């Protein structure tokens, strides 16, 4: 598959409406679909997949090995587009690797009809995402952890978390709060921001509170997360069990094979590093 990264950003020709319509109908986020994209589809043979309703009415997509026994688990935290088809496929990839993967629908209160993947303007998306405050998100993460701890197919002491973009930032925050988590993988998540009315904290603020080692996976071409921020975070992490890998030729969203910013080489390397990080920390 060709690398689809366009350093100067998405151009109109990158978005072919007919191709976009097909992929959107399949459940991919509408904004970043490349005309030439052929998203990876992980087969479901040997897996059990589907939606579950967790306590409190929290919807979650789950993919797990069909084989008997207890398996390590990973919480998959979505991008701002919610649990769309690519996030489901990430869950299937983890399940193929032997994990119980669960992706909670963190935005379901503000988006009960799951319209996020098909919305056509960022203000509407941001309005929904803004309704999911940090404490609500941490509460939903705790709900997911508790649910995993009661499932007969989960090894309750072997749970990790990973997330993308918005979810990458949430990964850092969850790793600083929940001792149940043994490892984290933060994909190009924001490292600092405006505290806002919540007076909330961000990843750079919680380095000293990290309870689980986090592997950060970032791209040097990411216009939204300056290299200076990544380097500042690396300096804060020095001497800890957490670390960051910065890919010089990768942009934001470099693992997302449905986006123009997809970078196959960086994505493959980062995925392997993430699985090794989980294994090294007992997950």
C-alpha positions in Angstrom: 0.0 0.0 0.0 1.4 3.4 -0.9 2.2 6.0 1.7 -0.5 8.7 1.6 1.2 11.5 3.6 1.0 14.9 2.0 3.2 17.2 4.1 1.4 20.4 3.0 -1.9 19.0 4.0 -5.0 17.6 2.3 -5.8 18.9 -1.2 -9.3 18.8 -2.8 -8.1 16.1 -5.2 -7.3 13.9 -2.2 -11.0 13.7 -1.4 -12.9 11.9 -4.2 -16.5 12.1 -3.3 -17.5 8.8 -4.8 -14.8 7.0 -2.9 -15.5 9.1 0.2 -19.2 8.1 0.0 -18.3 4.4 -0.1 -16.0 4.5 2.8 -18.3 6.8 4.9 -21.1 4.3 4.4 -18.7 1.7 5.7 -18.3 3.7 8.9 -15.1 5.6 8.3 -14.7 9.2 9.4 -15.7 11.6 6.6 -12.9 14.2 6.9 -9.8 12.4 6.2 -10.6 9.8 3.6 -8.0 9.8 0.8 -9.2 9.2 -2.8 -6.7 6.3 -3.2 -7.2 4.9 0.3 -7.6 1.2 0.7 -8.1 0.8 4.5 -6.8 -2.4 6.1 -9.6 -4.8 7.0 -8.7 -7.4 9.6 -10.7 -10.6 9.2 -12.9 -11.8 12.0 -12.2 -15.5 11.8 -11.2 -16.8 15.2 -12.6 -13.7 16.9 -15.7 -12.7 18.8 -16.7 -9.2 17.9 -19.6 -6.8 18.6 -21.1 -4.1 20.7 -21.6 -4.5 24.4 -23.5 -2.2 26.8 -21.4 -1.6 29.9 -22.7 -0.5 33.3 -24.4 2.9 33.1 -25.4 2.4 29.5 -21.9 2.9 28.1 -21.7 1.4 24.6 -18.4 -0.3 23.8 -17.1 -2.2 20.8 -15.3 -5.4 21.8 -13.1 -7.8 19.8 -11.5 -10.8 21.5 -10.0 -14.2 20.6 -12.7 -16.9 20.4 -10.3 -19.3 22.1 -11.0 -20.3 25.7 -9.0 -19.0 28.6 -8.1 -15.6 30.0 -6.4 -13.0 27.8 -4.7 -9.7 28.4 -6.8 -6.7 27.6 -6.4 -3.3 26.1 -8.7 -0.3 26.2 -8.7 1.5 22.8 -9.5 5.2 23.1 -10.9 6.7 19.9 -10.1 9.8 17.8 -12.5 12.8 17.8 -14.7 10.9 15.3 -15.9 8.3 17.9 -15.8 4.6 17.5 -15.9 4.4 13.7 -14.8 1.6 11.4 -11.1 2.2 11.7 -11.2 2.1 15.5 -13.1 -1.2 15.3 -10.4 -2.6 13.0 -7.7 -1.6 15.5 -9.7 -3.6 18.0 -9.7 -6.6 15.7 -5.9 -6.2 15.2 -5.4 -6.4 18.9 -7.7 -9.4 19.1 -5.6 -11.1 16.4 -2.6 -10.4 18.6 -4.3 -12.2 21.6 -5.9 -9.3 23.4 -9.4 -8.5 24.5 -9.8 -5.1 22.9 -12.6 -2.8 24.1 -13.4 0.7 22.6 -15.8 2.6 24.8 -18.0 5.2 23.0 -16.9 8.1 25.1 -19.1 10.6 23.2 -22.4 8.7 23.3 -24.1 11.2 25.7 -23.5 14.0 23.2 -24.0 11.8 20.2 -26.5 9.1 21.0 -27.2 8.4 17.3 -23.4 8.0 16.5 -23.4 10.6 13.8 -19.8 11.7 14.4 -18.2 9.8 11.5 -20.5 11.4 9.0 -20.6 15.0 10.3 -19.3 17.5 7.7 -18.0 20.4 9.8 -15.5 20.5 12.5 -17.5 23.0 14.7 -20.2 20.3 15.0 -17.7 17.7 15.9 -16.0 19.9 18.5 -19.3 20.7 20.1 -19.9 17.0 20.7 -16.4 16.3 21.8 -16.5 19.3 24.2 -19.4 17.7 26.1 -17.1 14.8 27.2 -15.2 16.5 30.0 -12.1 14.9 31.5 -13.8 13.6 34.6 -16.6 12.0 32.6 -14.0 10.4 30.4 -12.0 9.1 33.4 -15.3 7.8 34.9 -16.1 5.9 31.7 -12.5 4.5 31.7 -13.0 3.3 35.2 -16.3 1.7 34.2 -14.5 -0.1 31.4 -11.7 -1.3 33.7 -14.3 -2.6 36.2 -16.2 -4.4 33.4 -13.0 -6.0 32.2 -12.2 -7.1 35.7 -15.4 -9.2 35.8 -15.1 -10.9 32.5 -14.2 -14.6 32.6 -12.1 -14.2 29.4 -9.9 -11.4 30.8 -6.7 -11.6 32.8 -7.6 -8.8 35.3 -4.0 -8.0 36.2 -3.0 -7.6 32.5 -4.7 -4.5 31.2 -3.2 -1.8 29.0 -4.6 1.4 27.3 -3.9 3.0 24.0 -5.4 5.9 22.2 -5.2 8.1 19.1 -5.2 11.9 18.7 -7.8 13.0 21.4 -7.5 9.5 22.7 -3.7 9.7 22.9 -4.0 12.6 25.4 -6.6 10.6 27.3 -4.1 7.6 27.5 -1.5 9.7 29.3 -4.2 11.0 31.8 -5.6 7.5 32.5 -2.1 6.1 33.1 -1.6 8.8 35.7 -4.8 7.8 37.5 -5.6 4.1 37.4 -3.3 1.5 39.1 -5.2 -1.2 37.3 -3.4 -0.2 34.1 0.0 -1.8 33.5 1.1 0.0 30.3 -0.1 2.7 27.9 0.5 3.7 24.3 -0.2 7.3 23.3 -0.5 7.9 19.6 0.1 11.6 18.7 -2.0 12.9 21.6 -1.8 16.5 22.6 0.6 17.2 25.4 -0.7 20.6 26.8 -3.7 22.8 26.4 -6.1 25.3 27.9 -7.3 24.3 31.4 -10.7 25.8 30.7 -13.6 25.9 33.1 -12.7 22.4 34.4 -9.3 23.7 35.3 -8.2 20.4 33.9 -4.7 19.1 33.6 -2.8 17.7 30.6 -0.2 15.1 30.0 2.7 17.5 30.7 1.2 18.2 34.1 0.9 14.6 35.2 4.3 13.1 34.4 5.2 12.7 38.1 1.8 10.9 38.6 2.2 8.2 36.0 1.3 4.9 37.5 1.9 2.9 34.3 4.8 3.3 31.8 3.6 5.0 28.6 5.1 4.8 25.2 4.4 8.0 23.2 4.3 7.6 19.4 4.6 11.0 17.6 5.4 12.4 14.2 7.8 15.3 13.6 5.6 16.6 10.7 2.6 17.0 13.0 1.4 20.6 12.7 -0.7 20.4 15.8 1.9 19.0 18.2 5.2 21.0 17.7 8.4 19.0 18.0 9.3 21.5 20.8 6.4 20.1 22.9 7.5 16.5 22.2 11.0 17.3 23.2 9.8 19.1 26.4 7.8 16.0 27.3 10.8 13.7 26.6 12.8 15.8 29.0 10.2 15.5 31.7 10.1 11.7 31.2 13.8 11.3 31.5 14.7 8.7 34.1 11.2 7.3 34.2 9.9 4.1 32.6 7.9 6.1 30.0 9.4 7.3 26.7 8.5 8.8 23.4 9.5 7.8 19.8 9.4 10.6 17.3 9.2 9.6 13.7 10.9 12.3 11.5 8.9 11.6 8.4 5.5 11.0 10.0 2.6 13.4 10.3 -0.4 13.4 12.6 -2.5 10.2 12.2 0.3 8.2 10.7 -1.2 4.9 11.7 -4.6 5.6 10.3 -4.6 3.8 6.9 -7.7 5.6 5.8 -6.1 9.0 6.0 -3.9 11.0 3.6 -1.4 11.2 6.5 -0.9 7.4 6.7 2.7 6.4 6.8 3.0 2.6 6.3 6.7 2.4 7.5 6.3 4.5 10.6 2.9 2.8 11.4 4.4 -0.7 11.1 7.4 0.1 13.3 5.3 1.9 15.9 2.7 -0.9 16.1 5.5 -3.4 16.7 7.1 -1.2 19.4 3.7 -0.8 21.1 3.2 -4.6 21.3 6.7 -5.0 22.6 6.1 -2.3 25.2 2.9 -4.1 26.4 4.7 -7.4 26.6 7.7 -5.9 28.5 5.3 -4.6 31.1 3.4 -7.9 31.6 0.4 -7.2 29.3 
